[in-house]
Amino acid sequence: MTGALKNAFGGLGVAEGSIVGILQTAGISKAIAAASALLIRFGTLWFGVFVGVFTLILNRKKFENNSDDSDISGME
């Protein structure tokens, strides 16, 4: 059942629970393990999104200029 749930919503909740469980098995307190799981999730999931949005904002003019230059009707 856990294998099927991990694919739902990108494994949200299941992955964090697994990380917390593994860290607790290693002797780390529940609070530290939970905070670590959230930091890991932020770093692996959302960091790429933020980098992409930041890059898009920085290069917006390049993308806008390229769309004006393309003329599909002259491609014969």
Secondary structure as GFF3:
##gff-version 3
##sequence-region A 1 76
A	DSSP	alpha_helix	2	5	.	.	.	ID=ss1
A	DSSP	three_ten_helix	8	11	.	.	.	ID=ss2
A	DSSP	alpha_helix	14	25	.	.	.	ID=ss3
A	DSSP	alpha_helix	30	41	.	.	.	ID=ss4
A	DSSP	pi_helix	42	46	.	.	.	ID=ss5
A	DSSP	alpha_helix	47	58	.	.	.	ID=ss6
A	DSSP	alpha_helix	60	69	.	.	.	ID=ss7
A	DSSP	three_ten_helix	72	74	.	.	.	ID=ss8
###
